[in-house]
C-alpha cells in the first residue's frame, strides 16, 4: 500500500491522538503548505485543497496569530462545492518567531512544527558572527535543532579558520561548510533532516538560501539573480512561505529572506546561544553581580584573560537589553489594552444605567 499524502507531510500517531476529538466531529486532518492573501493551500489525503478560516478562527486571528505554514489543522469539507474550511489548529510542537517590522511588541510566526533550523550565512563579505548569534538565539528558542550552514565556502581564503570561529560560538550546534557551486557539503546538509521532518532556512538576503533550495530539489525551482558586485548579495527571489516535499522524503519550509530577527520571549534561546556566558556568570562571587567592576566577577576575568571575546560579550549585552525593551513594551501594550477594556466596560455600564432610568421614568 502506498504511503498516504499526509504521512509524507509528517503525520504521526502522536498527531492522530491529538486529532481524535476533531475526527469525532467529522473533520479531516491537513497540513498548511502555503499561505496567501486570499487563503491557504493545505495538503490532505484527498490532495491539495484551497481553504479559508472559519468565522470563529478569523475573529480569533485578529487578536492572536493566524494559522501558519507548517501548522496541522482540522478541515470541514463541503462535498457539494469542494470548499474547505479550517475549523481548528492543533497545538504547535515548535514555532519560529520574529518581531514584526511595524511593532516591538507584536509576534510574527515564521514557521510552525519545524524540526531543524538551518542558520545560513555566506562566507563572503556577509559573514558576521554577531548576526549568527542572533539567529541562533531565535533558533534555540523555537524548540527545533539549530544547524549553522556556511555557504559559498569556495569564496573564502580560509574556510576552515572561519568555520572554527563560528564553531566556538555555536553552543554545540553543528557547523557545516557548503559550496553549491562545487557541490560540497550538500549531502551532509540533507542528512540533518530525516524523512517526514521539516527544515527551514533563515538568514539575510543574498546568503544563498534559494541556491540551497535548488540544490535540494535538483532543479532551478527558484529564480536566482546574479550576485551584485557591490554588496555580494543575490536579488530577492522568494515571495511567500511554502512547504515543499524534497526528493529524499524530508520537507523544506521555504520562506522569504529574513533581514532581521527580533527577540520575543527568547530567554531560553539566549541561554542556549550564550551558554558559555551563562556558565561564567554562575561562577561570579556575588549572585547579583553586574559584571562591570565587582570583585570576583568571572565575566571580567574571562575578558581580561582573552577567554571571552569582547565582541561576543557586547552582543550578549545588546541582545539582553533588546529583549528587556521588548518585554517592557509588551507589558505596556497589555496594560493599555486592559485599561481600554475596563473603560469600555464602564462606559457600557453607565449607558445601561441611563437606559434603565429612562425606562423607569
N, C-alpha and C positions, 0 to 999 in steps of 0.2 A: 504494500500500500504506500502511495506517495505521501510525503510529509505535507501537512496542512499549511495553508498560507500563513496563518498567524503563528504557527510553530516556527516558521522561517524567520519571523519577526521577533522571536524571543519568548513566545507564550510558554508557560511552565505550569507545573502542578500547584506551585505556590500562588500564582496568579489566578488559576482556576478556583482555588479555595476562596480567595478574596472576592472573586466574581460571583460566587454561588448565589447570594441574595438577588443580584441583578438577573441571573439566569432564571430564577424562580419568577421574576417579574416579566419574563418573556423577552429580555433584551439580548443583544448579540455583542460579543466581545470584538473590539477593534483597536488598532493602534494608529495614532495620528502620525502620518508620514509627511504631511506638508500643511502649512498654514498660509492662507491667502486672505486678502482683504474681504473677500465675499464668502469665506467659509473655510472648510477643512477638507483635506483628502485623507481618507482613512483606509487601512488595509484590513480586510475581513476574509473569512473563508469563502465568501461569495465573490471575492475580488476587490479591487479598489473602488471606493464609492465617494461621492461628494456628500458632505454632511454639514449641518448647521447646528448651532446651540439651541437647546430648548429655551423657552421663555424664562424659566426659573434660572438656568445657568447663565443666560445672557444678562439677567438682572444682577446675579451674584458677581459676574465678571467685572461689573462696574466698580465694585468695592475691592475684590481680590483679583489675583491673576487668572486669566482665562486658561483653558487647556493649551498645552504647548506641544511642539513636535517631540515625539518620544513617549507621550502620555498614553496609557491604556484607558479606554473609555467604554461605556455601555451605550449601545445604539438601540433606538427604537426604529424598526424598519416598517415602511408602508408599502406592501406588495403592489398596491393599486397604481401608484405613481413612481415607485422606486426611490422615494425620499428617505433620507436617513437623518435622524435627529440624535444628537449627543445628549443623553439624559443624565449621565454621571461620569465622574473621573475617579479612577482607582487611586488609592494613596500612592504617592511617589516614593520610590526606594532611594533615589539620589536626585539631586537637582543642582544645576549650574546656573548661577545668577550673576547679574552685574547691576550696577547703579544705572538707572535710566538717564539719558543725556539731559533731560529737562528738569530733573528734581533730585536733590541729595537724598531724599527720604524714600523714594519710590523704588521698589524692587522690580527688576525685569528678568523673567526666566529665559535663559538661552537654550537650555536643553533639559529634558526630564528622563529619568530612568536610564542613565548612561553608566557604562562600566569602566571606560578608560578615557581620560582626558589627555590628549597629546598637546603639550605646550610647545608650540612651534616658533623657532627663532632662526633667522638666517645668519650664516657665518660670514656674511659680507659686512658692510658698514652698519647693518641693523643690529648686530649682536650687542645686547645690553643686559648685563647681569641683573641690574636693579629692576628692569621690566619683567624679566623671567621670574624673579622673586614674587612680584605682584601677581602674575598669572598663577604661580604655584600655590599661593595662599588661597586664591579662588578655587583652584582645582582640588586641593585638600579639603576645603570646606564643602565641596559638592558631595563628598562621600564616595566618589569614584577613585580609580587608581591613576595618579598622575604619571606621565612619561614625558620627559623632555626630548624634543626632536630638534637637532641642529641641522638645518638644511643647507644646501649649496656648499657642502664641505670642499668641493673642488675649487672654490674661490678663495679658500683660506691658505695662507702661507704656513700656518702652524695649527692644523685642525686638532691634533691630539693635545697640544698645550691649551688651546681654548676650551676644549671639552673638559679637561681636568679642572679648569677654573669653575665651570658650571657644575661638575660633579660635587665640588666642595660646598656648594650652596643648595644642592637639590634635595637635601634631607632624606636621602635613601631612595628617591625616585630614580628609575633607570634613565640614563642619558645616552641617546643613540645618535650616531652620525649618519647623515643621509645625503646622497647626491643623486637626484633624479636623472641628471644628465648622464652620469656614469653608471646608473643602476645600482649604486652602492647603498646597502642598508635597508632596502625596501622589504626584503623577506623577514628580517629581524623585526621590523616595524609591525608587519601584519601578524607576526607570531605573538604579539602582545594582546591580541583580541581573539577570543575563541568564537566558534560558530554560535550565532544567536546573541552574542554580546554586541553592545553598541559603543562606538568610539566617536569622539568629537575632537576637532582640531581648533585650537584657539591661538591667537597671535595677531600681531599687527598686519595690516595690508602689505602685500609685497614680499612676505617671507617664504612663499612657496606652497601655501595650503592647497590652492587649486591644482597646482602641478602634482601634488601628492594624491589628490583625488583622481586625477587622470591615470597616475601610475597604479593606484589601487585597482581601478576598473579596467586597465589595459586599453584605454581609448581616450581620445580627446573630448571627453564629455563636457568639460568646462572650456570656455573660450579664454585662452591665455594671451595676454598682451605682452609685447616685448618689454624687457626691463628698461626703464628710463635711466640714461646715463647719469642724470643729475642727482638722483636720490636712491638708485639701486632698487627701486620698487616696481613691481608689476602693477598694471592697472587693475582696478577693482572689477571682479568678474561675477561674483555670486550675489543674487538679489533677494533670495528668500531661503528660509530654512527648510530642509527636506531630509528625510530618512531614506538612505539608499542601501539596497542589498549588494554586497560585494561578492565576487565570484566564489570565494572560499567559504561563504556562509556567514561571515561577520557582517555587521551593519555599520554604516557611516552616517552620522548626523552632520550634514554639510550646512554650514552657517556662514553668513556674510562676515567679512573681516571685522574683528573687534579692535578698535583703535584704543579703547580704554576699558580697563576692568576696575570698577569701583567696588569697594568693600562694604558689604551689607551683612551684619550679623556674622562676621567672619573670624570670631575669636579662636575657634578651633582650628581653622585653616591657618591663621597666623602662627599658632603654637606649633603646628606641624612644619610649616615652611621655615620657621626660625627656631627649630628645636634646639640647636646649639646655644642660641642666646638665652632661651628659656632655662636650659640646664645651668648655664653660667650664673644667671640671676639667682638661681636656687642656692648657689654657693656663697652669696654675699653674707657678710656678718650680720646685717640687720634685715629683718623681713620687709621693712618699709623703705629700703634703700632707693634713693633717687638716681643712682648710677651717675653721679656727677663728681662730687668731692667728698663723699662719705668714706670714712676709714673702713678698710676691709672689703671694698667693692670689687667683686670678681670681674665685672664688666670692664672697669677701668684698668685693672691689672692685665686683662687679656688684650686690651687695646694697646697698652704700653709695651707688652712683650711681642706684639705682632700676631698673636694667636687669633685675634678677631679683626677682620677687615673693617677699618673705619667707615668705608662707604656702605658696607652691609649694615653696620650699627646705625648709621644715619638713615638708611632706608627703612629699617625696622621702626625707628622713632617716627619717621614721617608717616608710615602706614598706620601706626598706632594712633597718632594724632588725627589722621583722617577717619579712622574707624570711630574714635570718640566723638568727632564732629558729626558724623553721620548718625550716631546713636542719639546725640543731643537734639539734632534736627528732627529725627523721627519721633522723639519724645515730645517736642514742642508741637509737632503736627497732630499727634494723638491727643494731647491736652486741648488743643484748639478745636479739634473735632468734637471732643467730649463737651466742651463749653457750648459749642454750637448746638449740639443735640439737646442739652439741658435747656438752653434758651428757647429752642423750638418747642420743647415740651411745655415750658412755662407759658409761652405765647398761646399755644393751643388750649391750655387750661384756662387762661384768662378769657379767651374768646368763648369757650364753653360756658363759663360763668355768666358772661354778658348775655349770651343767648338764652340761658336759663332764667335770668332775671327779667329779660324782655318778655319771655313767655308767661312769667308769673304775673306781670303787670296786665 
